[in-house]
Amino acid sequence: MLIDCGHNDETGFCPANHLRRTGCTGIERFFVTNYDEDHLSGLPRLRELAASVPIHILHRNKSLTADRLRAIKRQGGPLGEGMKALLGMIDTYTGEVTSPPVYPSVEYSVFYNDYPQFTDTNNLSLVLFVHYPGLSIVFPGDLEKTGWRELLKRESFQDNLCRVNVFVASHHGRESGYTPGVFDYCKPEIVIISDESMQYDTQETNYSQHASGIPTYLGGRRKVYTTRNDGKITLSASTQSRGYSVTCG
Protein backbone atom coordinates (compact mmCIF):
# COMPACT_ATOMS: atom_id res chain seq x y z
CA MET A 1 0.00 0.00 0.00
CA LEU A 2 1.29 3.46 -0.88
CA ILE A 3 -0.31 6.51 0.70
CA ASP A 4 0.29 9.68 -1.34
CA CYS A 5 3.36 10.24 -3.47
CA GLY A 6 5.10 13.52 -2.68
CA HIS A 7 8.85 14.07 -2.96
CA ASN A 8 11.45 16.31 -1.32
CA ASP A 9 14.07 18.15 -3.39
CA GLU A 10 15.98 19.25 -0.28
CA THR A 11 16.53 15.75 1.12
CA GLY A 12 16.46 13.95 -2.22
CA PHE A 13 13.65 11.66 -1.12
CA CYS A 14 11.64 10.25 -4.01
CA PRO A 15 9.09 7.43 -3.55
CA ALA A 16 10.03 5.77 -6.84
CA ASN A 17 13.73 5.56 -5.94
CA HIS A 18 12.97 4.41 -2.40
CA LEU A 19 10.62 1.65 -3.52
CA ARG A 20 13.05 0.45 -6.16
CA ARG A 21 15.91 0.32 -3.62
CA THR A 22 13.80 -1.72 -1.20
CA GLY A 23 12.95 -4.29 -3.90
CA CYS A 24 9.29 -3.36 -4.32
CA THR A 25 7.81 -5.09 -7.37
CA GLY A 26 4.37 -3.52 -7.35
CA ILE A 27 1.92 -1.28 -5.51
CA GLU A 28 -1.32 -3.13 -4.93
CA ARG A 29 -3.23 -0.15 -3.54
CA PHE A 30 -2.37 3.53 -4.05
CA PHE A 31 -4.31 5.98 -1.85
CA VAL A 32 -4.50 9.66 -2.76
CA THR A 33 -5.55 11.53 0.37
CA ASN A 34 -5.46 15.01 -1.17
CA TYR A 35 -5.50 16.50 -4.66
CA ASP A 36 -2.72 19.06 -4.06
CA GLU A 37 0.67 18.84 -5.72
CA ASP A 38 2.63 18.19 -2.50
CA HIS A 39 0.77 14.87 -2.23
CA LEU A 40 1.45 13.95 -5.87
CA SER A 41 4.75 15.46 -7.02
CA GLY A 42 6.58 12.11 -7.01
CA LEU A 43 3.93 10.35 -9.09
CA PRO A 44 5.35 11.10 -12.58
CA ARG A 45 8.62 9.36 -11.71
CA LEU A 46 6.73 6.42 -10.23
CA ARG A 47 4.63 6.11 -13.37
CA GLU A 48 7.84 5.94 -15.40
CA LEU A 49 8.62 2.71 -13.51
CA ALA A 50 5.22 1.19 -14.29
CA ALA A 51 6.81 -1.80 -16.03
CA SER A 52 8.74 -2.84 -12.91
CA VAL A 53 6.62 -1.22 -10.14
CA PRO A 54 3.03 -1.20 -11.44
CA ILE A 55 0.16 0.41 -9.54
CA HIS A 56 -2.78 -1.97 -9.52
CA ILE A 57 -5.63 -0.19 -7.67
CA LEU A 58 -6.24 3.56 -7.30
CA HIS A 59 -8.17 4.83 -4.25
CA ARG A 60 -9.38 8.44 -4.26
CA ASN A 61 -12.43 10.62 -3.70
CA LYS A 62 -14.54 9.36 -6.57
CA SER A 63 -17.23 12.02 -6.27
CA LEU A 64 -14.99 14.18 -8.49
CA THR A 65 -14.70 13.28 -12.14
CA ALA A 66 -11.40 13.89 -13.92
CA ASP A 67 -12.94 16.82 -15.83
CA ARG A 68 -14.31 18.45 -12.69
CA LEU A 69 -11.02 17.96 -10.81
CA ARG A 70 -9.10 19.42 -13.74
CA ALA A 71 -11.36 22.48 -13.76
CA ILE A 72 -11.04 23.02 -9.99
CA LYS A 73 -7.25 22.77 -10.06
CA ARG A 74 -6.95 25.13 -13.05
CA GLN A 75 -8.67 27.84 -10.99
CA GLY A 76 -5.44 28.01 -8.95
CA GLY A 77 -3.10 28.14 -11.95
CA PRO A 78 -1.38 25.69 -14.30
CA LEU A 79 -1.62 22.01 -13.44
CA GLY A 80 1.41 20.49 -11.72
CA GLU A 81 3.12 17.44 -13.16
CA GLY A 82 1.84 15.28 -10.30
CA MET A 83 -1.75 16.29 -10.98
CA LYS A 84 -1.30 15.63 -14.70
CA ALA A 85 -0.06 12.12 -13.87
CA LEU A 86 -3.01 11.48 -11.58
CA LEU A 87 -5.54 12.73 -14.12
CA GLY A 88 -4.04 10.30 -16.61
CA MET A 89 -4.55 7.48 -14.11
CA ILE A 90 -8.15 8.50 -13.41
CA ASP A 91 -8.89 8.32 -17.12
CA THR A 92 -7.51 4.77 -17.37
CA TYR A 93 -8.28 3.17 -13.98
CA THR A 94 -11.93 2.61 -14.75
CA GLY A 95 -12.35 -1.17 -14.59
CA GLU A 96 -13.68 -3.21 -11.68
CA VAL A 97 -11.22 -5.07 -9.47
CA THR A 98 -12.10 -8.76 -9.63
CA SER A 99 -9.34 -10.20 -7.40
CA PRO A 100 -8.38 -7.60 -4.81
CA PRO A 101 -5.22 -8.24 -2.77
CA VAL A 102 -5.59 -9.63 0.73
CA TYR A 103 -3.46 -8.33 3.61
CA PRO A 104 -3.37 -10.74 6.57
CA SER A 105 -4.25 -8.99 9.86
CA VAL A 106 -4.78 -5.63 8.12
CA GLU A 107 -8.10 -3.80 7.83
CA TYR A 108 -8.64 -0.48 6.11
CA SER A 109 -11.54 1.92 5.62
CA VAL A 110 -11.87 5.10 3.56
CA PHE A 111 -14.24 8.03 3.94
CA TYR A 112 -14.73 11.31 2.09
CA ASN A 113 -17.15 14.17 1.65
CA ASP A 114 -18.90 14.45 -1.70
CA TYR A 115 -18.69 17.07 -4.40
CA PRO A 116 -20.58 19.41 -4.82
CA GLN A 117 -21.44 19.61 -1.10
CA PHE A 118 -17.80 20.66 -0.83
CA THR A 119 -15.94 22.29 -3.70
CA ASP A 120 -12.48 22.80 -2.16
CA THR A 121 -10.00 19.96 -2.45
CA ASN A 122 -8.98 20.08 1.23
CA ASN A 123 -12.45 19.18 2.46
CA LEU A 124 -12.69 16.60 -0.32
CA SER A 125 -9.68 14.78 1.14
CA LEU A 126 -9.82 11.01 1.41
CA VAL A 127 -9.55 9.87 5.05
CA LEU A 128 -7.84 6.49 5.35
CA PHE A 129 -7.91 4.27 8.44
CA VAL A 130 -5.44 1.39 8.62
CA HIS A 131 -5.94 -1.08 11.49
CA TYR A 132 -3.37 -3.70 12.49
CA PRO A 133 -3.12 -5.60 15.79
CA GLY A 134 -1.84 -3.03 18.29
CA LEU A 135 -1.53 -0.24 15.70
CA SER A 136 -4.37 1.81 14.19
CA ILE A 137 -3.54 4.91 12.15
CA VAL A 138 -5.67 7.59 10.53
CA PHE A 139 -4.39 9.52 7.49
CA PRO A 140 -6.81 12.45 6.95
CA GLY A 141 -5.07 14.28 4.10
CA ASP A 142 -5.64 18.04 4.33
CA LEU A 143 -9.16 17.82 5.77
CA GLU A 144 -10.27 21.06 7.43
CA LYS A 145 -12.73 21.84 10.21
CA THR A 146 -15.96 21.85 8.17
CA GLY A 147 -14.99 18.59 6.46
CA TRP A 148 -14.21 16.89 9.78
CA ARG A 149 -17.53 18.01 11.24
CA GLU A 150 -19.47 16.60 8.31
CA LEU A 151 -17.74 13.20 8.49
CA LEU A 152 -18.23 13.09 12.27
CA LYS A 153 -21.98 12.78 11.63
CA ARG A 154 -21.37 9.20 10.42
CA GLU A 155 -21.42 6.50 13.08
CA SER A 156 -19.01 4.29 11.13
CA PHE A 157 -16.53 7.16 10.98
CA GLN A 158 -16.82 7.64 14.73
CA ASP A 159 -16.25 3.91 15.26
CA ASN A 160 -13.04 3.99 13.23
CA LEU A 161 -11.77 7.02 15.15
CA CYS A 162 -12.33 5.19 18.43
CA ARG A 163 -9.82 2.51 17.36
CA VAL A 164 -7.02 4.94 16.43
CA ASN A 165 -3.88 5.11 18.57
CA VAL A 166 -1.66 6.97 16.06
CA PHE A 167 -3.16 10.19 14.70
CA VAL A 168 -1.60 11.84 11.65
CA ALA A 169 -2.56 15.51 11.88
CA SER A 170 -4.52 16.85 8.93
CA HIS A 171 -3.24 19.70 6.77
CA HIS A 172 0.29 19.27 8.14
CA GLY A 173 -0.79 20.24 11.64
CA ARG A 174 -2.13 23.67 10.75
CA GLU A 175 -4.91 25.32 12.69
CA SER A 176 -7.29 24.98 9.73
CA GLY A 177 -7.35 21.20 10.21
CA TYR A 178 -7.43 21.13 14.01
CA THR A 179 -10.91 20.05 15.17
CA PRO A 180 -11.28 19.35 18.91
CA GLY A 181 -14.53 17.42 18.38
CA VAL A 182 -12.52 14.65 16.71
CA PHE A 183 -10.99 13.85 20.08
CA ASP A 184 -14.35 13.17 21.66
CA TYR A 185 -13.94 9.82 19.87
CA CYS A 186 -10.23 9.52 19.10
CA LYS A 187 -7.86 8.99 22.06
CA PRO A 188 -4.45 8.65 20.41
CA GLU A 189 -1.21 7.72 22.10
CA ILE A 190 0.82 9.85 19.69
CA VAL A 191 0.25 12.48 17.02
CA ILE A 192 2.46 12.66 13.91
CA ILE A 193 2.78 15.92 11.97
CA SER A 194 4.29 15.91 8.50
CA ASP A 195 5.57 19.46 8.06
CA GLU A 196 8.45 21.52 6.76
CA SER A 197 10.51 24.16 8.54
CA MET A 198 8.35 26.63 10.45
CA GLN A 199 6.40 28.73 7.95
CA TYR A 200 3.10 29.40 9.70
CA ASP A 201 2.20 30.23 13.29
CA THR A 202 -0.65 27.76 12.92
CA GLN A 203 1.90 24.92 12.77
CA GLU A 204 2.11 25.28 16.55
CA THR A 205 -1.36 23.78 17.12
CA ASN A 206 -1.27 22.01 20.48
CA TYR A 207 -2.20 18.43 19.61
CA SER A 208 -0.26 17.16 22.61
CA GLN A 209 -3.20 17.83 24.93
CA HIS A 210 -5.09 15.04 23.17
CA ALA A 211 -2.35 12.36 23.25
CA SER A 212 -1.46 10.07 26.15
CA GLY A 213 2.12 9.51 24.94
CA ILE A 214 4.42 6.49 24.73
CA PRO A 215 7.51 5.76 26.86
CA THR A 216 10.89 6.86 25.49
CA TYR A 217 14.27 5.25 26.13
CA LEU A 218 15.35 8.44 27.94
CA GLY A 219 12.40 8.21 30.30
CA GLY A 220 9.20 10.19 30.24
CA ARG A 221 6.57 10.03 27.52
CA ARG A 222 6.55 11.38 23.97
CA LYS A 223 3.26 12.66 22.57
CA VAL A 224 4.02 14.44 19.28
CA TYR A 225 6.45 13.61 16.47
CA THR A 226 7.13 15.95 13.53
CA THR A 227 9.13 15.41 10.37
CA ARG A 228 10.39 18.98 10.89
CA ASN A 229 12.26 17.95 14.04
CA ASP A 230 12.49 14.15 13.78
CA GLY A 231 13.11 13.56 10.07
CA LYS A 232 11.92 10.19 8.80
CA ILE A 233 9.53 8.56 11.27
CA THR A 234 9.20 4.76 11.15
CA LEU A 235 6.52 2.77 12.96
CA SER A 236 7.16 -0.95 13.36
CA ALA A 237 4.55 -3.43 14.57
CA SER A 238 4.05 -7.18 14.81
CA THR A 239 1.11 -9.44 15.46
CA GLN A 240 3.13 -11.18 18.18
CA SER A 241 3.67 -8.10 20.35
CA ARG A 242 0.37 -6.40 19.45
CA GLY A 243 2.17 -3.12 19.89
CA TYR A 244 4.45 -0.81 17.93
CA SER A 245 7.71 1.06 18.22
CA VAL A 246 8.79 4.41 16.79
CA THR A 247 12.22 5.26 15.41
CA CYS A 248 13.33 8.57 13.91
CA GLY A 249 16.00 9.74 11.51
Residue, then its C-alpha position, 0 to 999 in steps of 0.5 A: m500500500l502506498i499513501d500519497c506520493g510527494h517528494n522532497d528536493e531538499t533531502g532527495f527523497c523520491p518514492a520511486n527511488h525508495l521503492r526500487r531500492t527496497g525491492c518493491t515489485g508492485i503497488e497493490r493499492f495507491f491511496v491519494t488523500n489530497y489532490d494538491e501537488d505536494h501529495l502527488s509530485g513524485l507520481p510522474r517518476l513512479r509512473e515511469l517505472a510502471a513496467s517494474v513497479p506497477i500500480h494496480i488499484l487507485h483509491r481516491n475521492k470518486s465524487l470528483t470526475a477527472d474533468r471536474l477535478r481538472a477544472i477546480k485545479r486550473q482555478g489556482g493556476p497551471l496544473g502540476e506534473g503530479m496532478k497531470a499524472l493522476l488525471g491520466m490514471i483516473d482516465t484509465y483506472t476505470g475497470e472493476v477489481t475482480s481479485p483484490p489483494v488480501y493483507p493478513s491482519v490488516e483492515y482499512s476503511v476510507f471516507y470522504n465528503d462528496y462534491p458538490q457539497f464541498t468544492d475545495t479539495n482540502n475538504l474533499s480529502l480522502v480519510l484512510f484508516v489502517h488497522y493492524p493488531g496493536l496499531s491503528i492509524v488515521f491519514p486524513g489528508d488536508l481535511e479542514k474543520t468543516g470537512w471533519r464536522e461533516l464526516l463526524k456525523r457518520e457513526s461508522f466514521q466515529d467507530n473507526l476514530c475510536r480505534v485509532n492510537v496513532f493520529v496523523a494531523s490533517h493539513h500538516g498540523r495547521e490550525s485549519g485542520y485542528t478540530p477538537g470534536v474529533f478527540d471526543y472519539c479519538k484517544p491517540e497515544i501519539v500524534i504525527i505531523s508531516d511538516e516543513s521548517m516553520q512557515y506558519d504560526t498555525q503549525e504550533t497547534n497544540y495536539s499534545q493535549h489530546a495524546s497520552g504519549i508512549p515511553t521513550y528510552l530516555g524516560g518520560r513520555r513522547k506525545v508528538y512527532t514531527t518530520r520537521n524535528d524528527g526527520k523520517i519517522t518509522l513505525s514498526a509493529s508485529t502481530q506477536s507483540r500487538g504493539y508498535s515502536v517508533t524510530c526517527g531519523 
